[in-house]
């Protein structure tokens, strides 16, 4: 038996299979796992919910019929009362079985709902991880864009600075307390793909020194982003944790 086989079952056959596995001591473990698998769990839950509603409707209908029967019997006097009392045990036994059935089905439905919540949490976690990975790639792209400007000595326009500021403004939760953490810090500590700088060699040494001397400088292990320039060629620091310039030119207070 597999998911494909169960998917092809008629509604009546599926109901019988669910009922056969509703009570935990009577469950076949493999079959139950199939019934609560992502493919079938919604059908299983709908089946159990339908059984609960049908049972509630049957109890309500039987109770109304019983009350009407009692009124008719009592209206006939002693002979009618005897007929009512003679059928009382049968009704109570039926009601007891219906109540047991309701408990079994409702408990099975609770098990399915727990399994559904677990599946939802797992799916949400996967989606969150995918979104986090997309954000990581985007942050790395912004960081590389900033680094490319610095290496080439190109003029950084206001849109460039606005883009780079996003690394300091956008937060992601981190740690058991979901502490908001800037993307730049995430890049420095968790997400960086910059190779360790060799401070004993040529351009990397200069990049490492620039990174260490930047405001609130980044770790000296990495070749940071030293400088970018405004349109008037006045250098403005863009490196480090707080390294997004405020747009002032050199010499301004």
C-alpha positions in Angstrom: 0.0 0.0 0.0 1.3 3.4 -0.9 0.0 7.0 -1.3 -1.0 6.5 -4.9 -3.1 3.5 -4.0 -4.9 5.4 -1.2 -5.4 8.4 -3.4 -7.4 6.2 -5.8 -9.7 4.8 -3.1 -13.4 5.7 -3.3 -14.8 7.9 -0.6 -16.6 5.0 1.1 -13.4 2.9 1.0 -11.4 5.7 2.4 -13.8 6.3 5.2 -13.6 2.6 6.2 -9.8 2.8 6.1 -9.7 5.9 8.3 -12.1 4.3 10.8 -10.1 1.2 10.9 -7.1 3.3 12.0 -8.9 5.9 14.1 -8.3 4.2 17.5 -4.6 4.3 18.4 -4.4 0.7 19.7 -5.9 -0.6 16.5 -3.8 1.5 14.1 -1.5 0.1 11.6 1.5 2.4 11.9 2.5 2.3 8.3 -1.1 3.0 7.1 -1.5 5.8 9.6 1.7 7.5 8.4 0.3 7.4 4.9 -3.0 8.9 6.0 -1.2 11.8 7.6 1.3 12.3 4.8 1.3 15.7 3.1 -0.5 14.3 0.1 -3.4 12.7 2.1 -3.6 14.6 5.4 -6.2 17.0 4.2 -8.5 14.2 2.9 -8.0 12.4 6.2 -8.9 15.5 8.2 -12.0 16.2 6.0 -13.1 12.5 6.4 -12.8 12.6 10.2 -14.5 16.1 10.3 -17.4 14.7 8.2 -17.7 11.7 10.6 -17.9 13.9 13.6 -20.6 16.0 12.0 -22.6 13.0 10.9 -22.4 11.6 14.4 -23.6 14.8 15.9 -26.5 15.0 13.5 -27.4 11.4 14.2 -27.4 12.0 18.0 -29.5 15.1 17.6 -32.0 13.4 15.3 -32.3 10.3 17.5 -32.8 12.4 20.6 -35.6 14.4 18.9 -37.2 11.1 17.8 -36.9 9.7 21.3 -38.6 12.8 22.8 -41.4 12.6 20.3 -41.9 8.9 21.0 -42.0 9.5 24.8 -44.7 12.2 24.4 -46.8 9.8 22.2 -46.3 6.9 24.6 -47.2 8.9 27.7 -50.3 10.2 26.0 -51.5 6.6 25.8 -51.4 6.1 29.5 -49.8 3.2 31.4 -49.6 0.9 28.3 -47.7 3.6 26.4 -45.4 4.3 29.3 -44.5 0.6 29.4 -43.6 0.7 25.7 -41.4 3.7 26.3 -39.6 2.1 29.2 -39.2 -1.2 27.3 -37.2 0.6 24.6 -35.2 2.8 27.0 -32.2 0.3 27.4 -31.8 -0.1 23.6 -31.7 3.7 23.2 -29.2 4.2 26.0 -26.9 1.5 24.6 -27.0 3.1 21.2 -26.3 6.5 22.7 -23.4 5.1 24.6 -21.9 3.6 21.5 -22.4 6.9 19.6 -20.6 8.7 22.4 -17.7 6.3 22.3 -17.5 6.6 18.5 -17.5 10.4 18.8 -14.6 10.3 21.3 -12.6 8.0 19.1 -13.1 10.1 15.9 -12.5 13.4 17.7 -9.3 12.1 19.3 -8.2 10.9 15.8 -9.0 14.3 14.4 -7.0 15.9 17.1 -4.0 13.7 16.2 -4.4 14.7 12.5 -4.6 18.4 13.4 -1.4 18.1 15.4 0.3 16.4 12.4 -1.0 19.1 10.1 0.4 21.9 12.4 3.8 20.1 12.4 3.7 20.0 8.6 2.8 23.6 8.4 5.6 24.6 10.8 8.0 22.6 8.7 6.8 24.1 5.5 6.9 27.6 7.0 10.5 27.0 8.2 11.5 25.9 4.7 10.0 29.0 3.2 11.6 31.2 5.8 15.0 29.6 5.1 14.5 30.2 1.3 13.6 33.8 2.0 16.6 34.2 4.2 18.9 32.8 1.6 17.5 35.2 -1.0 18.1 38.1 1.4 21.7 36.8 1.9 22.4 36.8 -1.8 20.9 40.2 -2.2 23.0 41.6 0.7 26.1 40.1 -0.8 25.3 41.7 -4.2 25.0 45.1 -2.5 28.2 44.6 -0.6 30.0 43.6 -3.8 28.6 46.7 -5.6 30.0 48.9 -2.8 33.3 47.1 -3.0 33.5 47.5 -6.8 33.0 51.3 -6.5 35.8 51.5 -3.9 38.3 49.4 -5.9 37.7 51.3 -9.1 37.6 54.7 -7.5 34.4 55.5 -9.3 32.1 58.3 -8.3 29.3 57.2 -6.0 26.0 58.9 -6.6 23.2 59.3 -4.1 21.4 56.2 -5.4 24.5 54.2 -4.7 24.6 55.5 -1.1 20.9 54.8 -0.7 21.5 51.2 -1.8 24.5 50.8 0.6 22.4 52.2 3.5 20.0 49.3 3.1 22.7 47.1 4.6 22.4 49.1 7.8 18.7 49.7 7.8 17.3 46.3 7.0 17.2 44.0 10.0 16.9 40.2 10.3 16.1 38.2 13.5 19.0 36.3 14.9 19.5 34.1 17.9 17.0 32.5 20.4 15.5 36.0 21.2 15.2 36.9 17.5 17.3 40.0 18.0 17.1 42.4 15.1 20.5 42.5 13.4 21.5 44.7 10.4 22.4 43.0 7.2 25.9 44.5 7.3 26.5 42.8 10.7 25.1 39.5 9.2 27.6 39.9 6.4 30.5 40.6 8.7 29.7 37.8 11.1 27.7 35.1 9.4 27.2 35.6 5.7 30.5 37.0 4.4 32.1 35.3 1.5 35.2 37.5 1.5 38.4 35.5 1.6 40.7 36.1 4.6 43.1 38.9 3.7 46.8 38.3 3.5 48.1 41.5 5.1 51.7 40.6 4.0 51.0 41.1 0.3 50.4 44.0 -2.0 46.9 45.3 -2.7 45.4 43.0 -0.1 47.5 44.6 2.6 46.3 48.1 1.6 42.7 46.9 1.6 43.1 45.3 5.0 44.6 48.5 6.5 41.8 50.6 5.0 39.2 48.2 6.4 40.8 48.4 9.9 41.0 52.2 9.8 37.4 52.7 8.7 34.8 54.1 11.2 33.7 51.3 13.5 36.0 49.2 11.3 35.3 45.7 10.2 37.5 42.8 11.2 41.0 43.1 9.9 40.8 39.5 8.6 38.9 40.7 5.6 39.7 43.1 2.8 37.1 45.8 3.4 35.8 48.6 1.2 38.1 51.5 1.7 36.6 54.6 0.1 34.0 55.9 -2.4 33.8 59.4 -3.8 31.1 62.0 -4.3 30.8 63.8 -7.5 33.3 66.5 -6.3 35.9 63.7 -5.6 35.9 64.3 -1.9 36.5 61.0 -0.2 33.7 59.6 2.0 34.1 56.5 4.1 31.6 53.8 3.3 33.3 50.9 5.1 32.6 49.2 8.4 29.6 48.5 10.5 28.4 52.1 10.6 30.0 52.8 7.2 27.2 54.4 5.3 28.1 58.1 4.7 25.7 60.9 5.6 26.3 62.7 2.3 28.6 65.4 3.7 31.6 66.5 1.6 35.1 66.8 2.9 35.6 69.9 5.0 32.0 70.1 6.0 31.1 70.0 9.7 
